[in-house]
Amino acid sequence: MPAGAALLDLTGFGEGFHAFWRERHLCTLTTVRADGTPHVVPVGVTLDAEAAVARVITSGESHKARLVAAAGPSGAAVAVCQVDGRRWSTLEGRAVIRDSPEEIADAERRYALRYKPPRENPRRVVIEIRVARVLGNV
């Protein structure tokens, strides 16, 4: 997110929105390859509505992590989406890689609350998404 850009306030989106992002749902993460084509993969996503940040834990060697890292400090344009029947929600924003032990532990804790404790992975990183836009019907 560019310096000085306002963060999206997700706290006023209503309980239905927040409950939907706490329920256990498989999500998709869409990144963009160098040739402009989308790369869409299934992921688990956690949402920190107060900070307007979504997080995906993954191996630093994964294609999605490498695409985000290649975008540099300004971040990569991404979207995460989840669907449950007619209910759906997409979060769009810019993603960066976080790799400090504290950031990884925090993301793992959040993931365990929504899904289950993640398996051990010494190469784990966090794809951190600053949410700039919300789409959906929840």
N, C-alpha and C positions, 0 to 999 in steps of 0.2 A: 504494500500500500504506500503510495507516495507520502513523503513527509508532509505533515500538516493536514492530511485528509481526515475528515471526520469519520469516526467509527459508527457503524450502524447500531442503533439501539434496539436490541431484540427483546428487551424485558417487557415491552408493551404488546407483544404479539398474541397474548392470550394463553390460557391454560391448555387449550386443545393443542396448540402448536408445541408448547413445552412438553406436554405429556407424550406427544407423538415422537419427539426426539429423545425421550427417555425409554420408550418401549424398545424391546429387542427386535430390530429389523436389520436385515442385510441391506447394504447401501451400494451405490456405485460411485466411483471417483472417475471423473473425466479430466484428462490432461490433453495437451496438444503436442503431437510429434513435430520434429523440425520441418517435415514436409507439409504441415498444416492439417494432417488428418487426426481425428480424435483417437485417443487411447482410453478405452473404458474398461474398468476392472471392478470386480466385487471387493468390498472392503467393509470393515466395521468403522463407524464414525461416532465420535462423542462431540457434544456441543456444550460449550460454556457460554450460555446466553448473556451473562453479565459482562463478559469480556468480548463478546461477538467473535468467538474463536471456535472453529471446528478442528478436530484432530484425528489423524489416521496414523496408527503405528504400523511400521513395515520394516523390512530389511533395507538397509542403505544401498544394497546392490540391486534392488528391484528396479524394473524399468520405470515405474511411476516415480520412485524417489530420484532416479537419475534425470528424468525429464524436469522435475521441479528444481533440482540442484543446478541444472544447466541454465536455468533462467536467471541465476545470479541473485544479488541482494534485493532487487526490486520484486522478485517473486514471479511465479508462473500463474497465469489465469487458469482457474480450475472450477469445477462444479462437483458437488456431492449431492446425491439424490436418493431418496427412499420412497418406496411405494407399498401400500397395503390396501389392496382392492381399489376403491375410488379415492382413497386418501393418498396424497403425495405431497412431498416438499423437497425443493431444491435450494441449496445454499451455494451462491456463487461468490468468488473472491480471489484473492491472490495468496498463493501458498509459498512457503519457504521451508527449508529443512532445519529442524532443531535436533541437536545431538548431544547436549550436555546430559550428564547422568541425572540431574535434578528434573530436567524437562521430560526425559524419557520415563522416569519413575512416576511423575505426575500423570503423564498420558496413559501409562499402564494401569495406574490406580483407577482412572476414569473409565478405561476400557473394561476393567474387571467389574465395575459397578453396573455397567450397561449390558455386558455380554457374559463373560466368564474370565477368570484369570488367564492372561496370555501365556503361551508356552515360552520357555527361555529362548532368547535370541541375542547373543552378544553383539550382533551387527545391527541391532534395532536403531531406528531413527524415528522422528516424529515429523509427519507432514502437518504443518500448522497453517490453517487457512483463516485469514482475516475476512470475515463475512461482510460483503458489500451489498449483496442483493438477496432477497428471499422470494421464491416463487412457490406456488402450491395452493392447496385448498383446505388446509387444516388450521 
